[in-house]
Amino acid sequence: MSYFRSLPKLPKMLDLFSRGERWLILINADPDAMASAMALKRIMCRRVQDVIIAKVNAVTRPDNLAMIRYSHLRMEDFSPRMTPHFDRFALLDSQPDHHPAFRDIAFSIIIDHHPLPETPHTADYCEIKPEYGATSTLMSEYLYNLDIRPGKRLATALQFGIKTDTSTFTRHFSDVDLRAYQYLSRFANPPLLSRIIRSEYHLHWLELFARACTNLYAMGSSGQYVFIGAVENTDILVNIADFFMRVYEIRWAAVAGIYGRTMVVIFRGDGISRDMGNCAGQAFREFGSAGGHKSMARAEFPVDAANGEDPELFVWQRLTLALGIEKKQGKQRAAASPCAPPVKKM
């Protein structure tokens, strides 16, 4: 039995490749997009004159940086000035309406796993499979059907792409995602994959982790809130929130910080005790964007929404109101418990 479906449309994609043409592969860089771009470049490399991968976003997450380092991936920062130097364009793990930089480009290839828009996109070759958990799975099928054996770095990158986008098969995925991951294990480098996965933190983040661990405030019986202050990017807030969900006693957590002039609150939960998406919306939707899923959510709004009030206390008050625990929390405050509300630090 074959690992994957046959791809009768694949020759149509191969017919697009000409040895005299230069291709630009565009991505919004994350592990799935980067691995998929590597796979398409591997398919193209002996069929076209040149292939360049360009990203429209900055890569800051430590594990993503580790993937770039260990897979030897070369990417350029996209600029519209680049387009006249290429004959054709490919878009992977995204669709033209996902980013402003994509909208004015006539893509010859679009391959993605995100939901289709109301108005389908046009391209010489287009395959969008929302039932798949990762575009890396699609690209694994392409390599398999073309009888291309992925090298260790490419196979490892594709595994990481699948693992990330399916949240290690705890988020939306299909049987083919599992088969692709299993198939790639024949060629991947497990120690390399482990090293990439473990690269979760920057060294200078440890001070922020220490601050977070010593400044937790209880929210009811099973939640925790912490205000980190100013951060250089919001990845640290996500990492701290994810870290707290590994603590047995914590069933949900809200981690807040200030990025520029924007307040960002990251919510994580067990998906059972509280709906994090509803909590984020109830607490902060009136001030900006807020929402998400049962186990993870995010809120962003201007710092000025606090109207001069201490940002740490402002977020805490909004959370207690939205979560319906203000009365209980008030009794804890009166008892001078460890659950006392934040106070402005002088």
C-alpha positions in Angstrom: 0.0 0.0 0.0 1.3 3.4 -1.0 2.0 6.0 1.7 0.3 8.8 -0.2 -2.3 9.5 -2.9 -1.2 9.7 -6.5 -1.0 13.2 -7.9 -2.3 13.3 -11.5 -2.0 17.1 -11.6 1.7 17.0 -10.8 2.9 17.1 -14.4 1.0 20.3 -14.8 3.3 21.9 -12.2 6.4 20.4 -13.7 5.5 21.9 -17.1 5.9 25.3 -15.5 9.6 24.8 -14.9 12.0 26.1 -17.5 15.8 26.0 -17.3 15.9 29.6 -18.5 13.7 31.1 -15.7 14.3 32.4 -12.2 11.8 31.7 -9.5 11.0 33.4 -6.2 9.3 31.4 -3.5 7.5 33.7 -1.1 6.5 32.7 2.5 5.3 34.1 5.7 8.1 32.4 7.6 7.2 29.8 10.2 8.4 26.1 10.4 5.8 24.8 8.1 6.3 27.5 5.5 10.1 27.3 5.6 10.1 23.5 5.3 7.6 23.6 2.4 9.7 26.2 0.6 12.8 24.0 1.1 10.9 21.0 -0.4 9.7 23.0 -3.5 13.2 24.4 -4.0 14.5 20.8 -4.0 12.0 19.9 -6.6 12.9 22.9 -8.7 16.6 23.0 -8.3 17.6 21.0 -11.4 14.6 22.2 -13.5 15.0 26.0 -13.5 17.9 28.5 -13.7 17.7 29.7 -10.1 15.4 29.6 -7.0 15.4 32.1 -4.2 13.3 31.9 -1.0 12.1 35.2 0.5 10.2 35.9 3.7 7.8 38.8 4.4 8.2 38.7 8.2 11.0 38.8 10.8 11.9 35.5 12.4 12.5 35.8 16.1 11.3 32.6 17.8 14.4 30.7 19.1 13.1 27.3 17.7 12.5 28.9 14.3 16.0 30.4 14.3 17.4 27.0 15.3 15.6 25.4 12.4 17.1 28.0 10.0 20.6 27.4 11.5 20.6 23.6 11.5 18.8 23.1 8.2 21.2 25.6 6.5 18.2 27.4 5.1 19.0 30.6 3.1 16.3 33.2 2.9 16.1 36.8 1.8 13.9 39.6 3.1 11.3 40.3 0.5 11.1 43.7 -1.1 8.9 44.7 -4.0 12.1 45.8 -5.8 13.0 42.2 -6.1 10.1 41.2 -8.4 11.5 42.5 -11.7 14.4 40.2 -11.3 12.3 37.0 -11.4 10.2 35.3 -14.1 7.8 33.4 -11.9 6.6 33.3 -8.3 5.4 30.6 -5.9 3.5 31.0 -2.7 3.6 28.3 0.0 1.6 27.8 3.2 -0.2 31.1 2.5 -2.7 32.6 0.1 -2.6 36.0 -1.6 -5.0 37.6 0.8 -3.0 36.5 3.9 -0.5 39.4 3.6 -0.4 42.7 1.8 2.9 41.9 0.1 1.3 38.9 -1.7 -1.7 40.7 -3.2 -0.1 42.3 -6.2 2.0 39.3 -7.4 0.8 37.0 -10.1 1.7 33.6 -8.6 2.3 30.7 -10.9 2.1 28.2 -8.0 0.0 28.3 -4.8 0.2 25.4 -2.4 -1.4 25.7 1.1 -3.5 23.9 3.7 -5.4 26.9 5.2 -9.1 27.4 4.4 -10.1 28.6 1.0 -11.3 32.2 0.7 -14.8 33.1 -0.6 -13.2 34.1 -3.9 -10.8 31.4 -5.0 -7.3 32.5 -6.1 -6.1 31.9 -9.6 -2.7 30.4 -10.5 -1.3 28.2 -13.2 -1.0 25.5 -10.5 -3.0 25.7 -7.3 -3.6 23.1 -4.6 -5.2 24.0 -1.3 -6.1 21.2 1.1 -7.8 22.5 4.3 -8.2 19.0 5.5 -4.5 18.6 5.9 -2.8 19.8 9.1 0.4 21.1 7.4 1.6 22.2 4.0 4.8 20.1 4.8 2.5 17.1 4.5 1.6 18.2 1.0 5.2 18.7 0.0 6.1 15.3 1.4 3.5 13.8 -1.0 5.1 15.7 -3.9 8.6 14.4 -3.1 7.3 10.9 -2.7 5.4 11.0 -6.1 8.5 12.4 -7.8 10.7 9.7 -6.3 12.9 12.3 -4.6 14.5 11.1 -1.4 14.7 14.0 1.0 18.0 14.6 2.6 18.4 14.5 6.4 18.1 18.3 6.8 15.0 18.6 4.5 13.3 15.5 6.1 13.9 16.9 9.6 12.6 20.3 8.6 9.4 18.8 7.1 8.9 16.8 10.3 9.2 19.9 12.4 6.8 21.7 10.1 4.2 19.0 10.6 4.8 18.8 14.3 4.5 22.6 14.8 1.4 23.1 12.7 -0.5 20.2 14.3 0.8 21.0 17.8 2.3 17.5 17.9 -1.0 16.0 16.6 -3.2 17.6 19.3 -4.6 20.2 16.9 -6.4 19.7 13.5 -4.7 17.0 11.5 -5.5 14.1 9.2 -4.3 10.5 8.7 -2.0 11.7 5.9 -0.2 14.0 8.3 0.6 11.0 10.5 1.7 9.0 7.5 3.9 11.8 6.2 5.6 12.2 9.6 6.2 8.4 9.8 7.5 8.3 6.2 9.9 11.2 6.9 11.3 9.4 10.0 13.2 7.1 7.6 15.3 10.0 6.4 15.3 12.5 9.2 17.9 13.1 11.9 16.2 12.6 15.4 19.0 14.4 17.4 18.8 17.3 15.1 15.0 17.5 15.4 15.3 17.3 19.2 17.8 20.1 19.2 15.5 22.3 17.2 12.5 21.5 19.4 14.5 22.2 22.6 15.7 25.6 21.4 12.8 27.4 23.0 14.4 30.3 24.8 16.9 33.1 24.3 19.5 33.4 27.1 18.5 37.0 28.0 14.9 35.7 28.5 15.8 33.9 31.6 15.6 37.1 33.6 12.1 37.6 32.4 11.2 34.0 33.4 12.6 34.6 36.9 10.5 37.8 37.1 7.4 35.9 35.9 7.8 33.1 38.4 8.2 35.4 41.4 5.3 37.8 40.5 2.4 35.4 39.8 -1.0 36.4 41.2 -3.6 33.8 41.7 -6.9 34.2 39.8 -9.5 32.1 41.6 -8.5 28.6 42.6 -6.7 27.4 39.4 -5.6 30.4 37.4 -2.6 32.7 37.4 -1.8 36.2 36.1 1.5 37.8 35.7 2.6 41.2 34.2 6.1 41.1 32.6 6.4 44.8 31.6 8.1 46.0 28.5 9.3 43.3 26.1 11.3 43.4 22.9 8.9 41.0 21.2 5.8 39.1 22.1 7.3 35.7 21.7 8.5 35.7 25.3 5.0 36.2 26.6 3.9 33.1 24.6 6.8 31.1 25.9 6.1 32.0 29.5 2.4 31.2 29.2 3.2 27.8 27.6 5.7 27.2 30.4 3.1 27.8 33.1 0.8 25.2 31.5 3.4 22.6 32.4 2.8 23.3 36.1 0.3 20.7 37.5 -1.6 23.2 39.7 -2.1 25.8 37.0 -5.1 25.1 34.8 -5.0 28.4 33.0 -2.7 31.5 32.8 -2.8 35.1 31.5 0.6 36.7 30.8 0.7 40.4 29.9 3.3 42.7 28.7 3.9 45.9 26.7 5.3 45.8 23.2 5.9 49.4 22.0 2.7 51.2 22.8 0.6 48.0 22.6 -0.6 45.9 25.6 -0.5 42.2 24.8 -2.2 39.5 26.9 -1.5 35.8 26.1 -4.0 33.3 27.4 -3.3 29.6 27.8 -5.6 27.0 29.4 -6.3 23.3 29.7 -9.3 23.6 27.4 -11.6 22.3 30.1 -11.9 24.6 33.1 -12.4 27.9 31.1 -12.7 29.0 27.5 -9.7 31.2 26.9 -11.1 32.7 23.7 -14.3 33.9 25.6 -12.2 35.2 28.5 -10.0 37.3 26.2 -13.0 38.6 24.4 -15.0 39.5 27.5 -12.1 41.2 29.1 -10.6 43.2 26.3 -12.6 43.2 23.1 -13.9 46.7 23.7 -10.3 48.0 23.7 -8.9 46.2 20.6 -8.6 42.8 19.1 -9.2 39.8 21.5 -10.2 36.2 21.0 -9.0 32.7 20.2 -9.8 29.1 21.1 -10.7 27.2 24.3 -7.1 26.5 25.2 -5.3 29.6 23.7 -6.2 33.2 23.0 -4.7 36.6 22.7 -5.7 40.2 23.3 -4.0 43.3 21.9 -5.0 46.9 22.6 -3.3 50.4 23.0 -1.7 51.0 26.4 -3.6 54.3 26.4 -6.8 52.3 27.0 -5.8 52.2 30.7 -6.3 56.0 30.8 -3.2 56.6 32.9 -3.9 53.8 35.3 -1.1 51.4 36.1 -1.2 48.9 33.2 -0.6 45.9 35.4 -3.5 46.7 37.7 -5.7 47.7 34.7 -5.3 44.2 33.1 -5.8 42.5 36.5 -9.1 44.4 37.1 -10.4 43.6 33.7 -9.6 39.9 34.1 -11.3 39.7 37.5 -14.5 41.4 36.1 -14.6 39.2 33.0 -13.9 36.0 34.9 -16.5 36.7 37.6 -14.1 36.2 40.5 -13.9 39.8 41.7 -15.9 39.2 44.9 -13.8 36.1 45.8 -10.6 37.9 45.0 -11.7 40.8 47.3 -11.9 38.4 50.3 -8.4 37.1 49.5 -7.1 40.7 49.3 -8.5 41.5 52.7 -6.7 38.5 54.1 -3.4 39.7 52.6 -3.1 36.3 50.9 -0.6 35.5 48.1 -3.5 36.2 45.8 -3.5 39.9 46.5 -3.9 42.2 43.5 -0.9 43.8 41.8 0.2 47.1 43.3 2.1 49.8 41.4 5.8 49.3 41.9 7.6 52.5 42.8 
